């Protein structure tokens, strides 16, 4: 009986390894190595986010800069918590892929695989900087610096913690959490975010 369990355990390990490499290499179906190299260059050229903003983001999404996409995705699956964030995966979902070469894979698998390829080359904070540099805040606002100046009249590095939290909330869903068009929904969710992060801001 013990020998059977050992064989079952060995088979399970082999299957997990095979599945891991299936995920890791799936991105090559829809994105070329040349495209990835070009993307990495652009990510490296993105202006770094202010450290004070990264601290606030880490309060909202603990550990999101340290954990890779596989760990984040596993946590999402096990906890059913959609608020867990992975910057490289967020970025991978915005990339135009070659759908003609897609196999019968889940779209999620491709985004995870591409995120893994990206995070092999750059850090999560670099992915976040590139992602937010191009993020559409609606109202014709592209990029977090543009949103910061539009809403608060100053650069991101000079925002208060509450103002940073407001922008982080907008990133979650800029159409829904729009402080000008849906102030009641925005204010209610902002209060929830303050409670979550432990900030007591008046």
C-alpha positions in Angstrom: 0.0 0.0 0.0 2.8 2.4 0.9 4.4 1.7 -2.4 1.2 2.6 -4.2 1.0 6.0 -2.4 4.7 6.7 -3.4 3.9 6.0 -7.0 0.8 8.2 -6.8 2.8 11.0 -5.2 5.5 10.7 -7.9 2.9 10.8 -10.6 1.3 13.9 -9.1 4.7 15.6 -9.0 5.4 14.8 -12.7 2.0 16.1 -13.7 2.5 19.3 -11.7 5.9 19.8 -13.4 4.4 19.2 -16.8 1.6 21.6 -16.1 4.1 24.2 -14.9 6.0 24.1 -18.2 2.8 24.1 -20.2 1.9 27.4 -18.5 5.4 28.8 -18.7 5.7 28.3 -22.4 2.1 28.9 -23.6 2.8 32.6 -24.3 5.0 31.6 -27.3 1.8 30.6 -29.2 0.6 34.3 -29.3 3.6 36.5 -28.8 7.1 36.4 -30.3 10.5 36.6 -28.5 11.2 39.8 -30.5 7.9 41.3 -29.2 8.8 40.4 -25.7 12.3 41.9 -26.0 10.8 45.2 -27.3 8.2 45.2 -24.5 10.9 44.7 -21.9 12.9 47.7 -23.3 9.8 49.9 -23.0 9.1 48.7 -19.5 12.7 49.5 -18.5 12.3 53.0 -20.0 9.2 53.8 -17.9 9.7 56.4 -15.2 9.7 54.8 -11.7 6.8 55.5 -9.5 7.4 57.5 -6.3 8.3 55.3 -3.4 5.6 56.9 -1.2 3.0 55.8 -3.7 4.4 52.2 -3.8 4.1 52.1 0.0 0.4 53.1 -0.2 -0.2 50.5 -2.9 1.4 47.9 -0.7 -1.0 48.8 2.1 -3.9 48.2 -0.2 -2.4 45.1 -1.8 0.0 43.5 0.7 2.9 41.7 -0.8 1.9 42.4 -4.4 5.4 43.6 -5.4 7.1 40.5 -3.9 4.9 37.7 -5.1 4.9 36.4 -8.7 1.9 35.7 -10.9 1.7 32.0 -10.0 1.5 32.7 -6.3 -1.0 35.5 -6.8 -3.2 33.5 -9.1 -3.1 30.5 -6.7 -4.1 32.8 -3.9 -7.0 34.2 -6.0 -8.2 30.7 -6.8 -8.0 29.4 -3.2 -9.5 32.5 -1.5 -11.8 33.7 -4.3 -10.3 37.2 -3.6 -10.4 39.2 -6.8 -8.6 42.1 -5.1 -5.2 40.3 -5.1 -3.0 42.1 -7.7 0.0 41.2 -9.8 1.3 44.1 -11.9 2.9 41.9 -14.5 -0.4 40.1 -15.1 -2.4 43.3 -15.2 0.1 44.5 -17.9 -0.1 41.2 -19.8 -3.9 41.5 -20.1 -3.5 44.8 -22.0 -1.1 43.4 -24.6 -2.3 42.7 -28.1 -1.6 39.0 -28.8 -1.8 37.1 -32.1 -5.2 35.4 -31.8 -4.7 33.5 -35.1 -2.1 31.3 -33.5 -4.1 30.6 -30.3 -4.6 27.0 -29.4 -7.6 25.9 -27.4 -6.3 27.5 -24.3 -8.0 29.6 -21.7 -7.4 33.3 -22.1 -6.3 33.4 -18.5 -3.6 30.8 -19.2 -2.1 33.1 -21.8 -2.1 36.1 -19.6 -0.4 34.2 -16.8 2.1 32.7 -19.1 3.0 36.0 -20.6 3.2 37.6 -17.2 5.7 34.9 -16.1 7.8 35.7 -19.2 7.7 39.4 -18.3 8.6 39.0 -14.7 11.6 36.8 -15.6 13.0 40.0 -17.2 11.8 42.9 -15.0 10.5 43.6 -11.4 6.9 44.0 -10.5 7.3 47.7 -9.6 8.6 48.3 -13.2 5.6 46.5 -14.6 3.4 48.7 -12.5 5.1 51.9 -13.6 4.7 51.0 -17.3 1.1 49.9 -16.8 0.1 53.0 -14.9 2.0 55.2 -17.4 -0.5 54.1 -20.0 -3.6 53.5 -17.9 -6.8 55.0 -19.1 -8.5 56.9 -16.3 -11.4 58.0 -18.7 -12.2 61.6 -19.4 -9.2 61.6 -21.8 -6.8 61.0 -19.0 -4.0 58.7 -20.0 -1.4 57.9 -17.3 -1.4 58.3 -13.5 0.6 61.6 -13.6 -2.1 63.1 -15.9 -4.8 61.9 -13.5 -2.9 63.3 -10.5 -2.5 66.7 -12.1 -6.2 66.8 -13.4 -7.7 65.9 -10.0 -5.3 67.4 -7.6 -3.2 70.0 -9.5 0.1 68.4 -8.5 2.4 65.5 -9.3 1.9 62.0 -7.9 4.9 62.3 -5.6 3.3 65.3 -3.8 -0.1 63.7 -3.1 -1.4 63.1 0.3 -2.1 59.5 1.4 -5.9 60.0 0.9 -5.3 61.4 -2.6 -3.2 58.4 -3.4 -5.9 56.1 -2.1 -8.4 57.8 -4.4 -6.2 57.2 -7.4 -5.7 53.6 -6.4 -9.5 53.2 -6.2 -9.9 54.7 -9.6 -7.3 52.2 -11.0 -9.6 49.4 -9.8 -12.4 50.6 -12.0 -12.1 54.1 -13.4 -15.6 54.1 -14.9 -17.4 52.9 -11.8 -15.2 54.8 -9.2 -15.3 58.2 -10.8 -15.3 60.9 -8.1 -17.0 63.4 -10.4 -19.7 61.3 -12.1 -20.4 58.8 -9.2 -19.4 60.6 -6.0 -21.7 58.5 -3.7 -20.3 55.2 -4.9 -16.7 56.6 -4.9 -17.0 58.0 -1.4 -18.5 54.8 0.0 -15.7 52.6 -1.5 -13.0 55.1 -0.4 -14.2 54.7 3.2 -14.0 51.0 2.9 -10.5 51.3 1.5 -9.4 53.5 4.4 -10.8 51.0 6.9 -9.0 48.1 5.0 -5.7 49.9 5.1 -6.1 51.2 8.7 -5.9 54.8 7.7 -7.9 57.3 9.8 -8.0 60.2 7.5 -10.3 63.2 8.1 
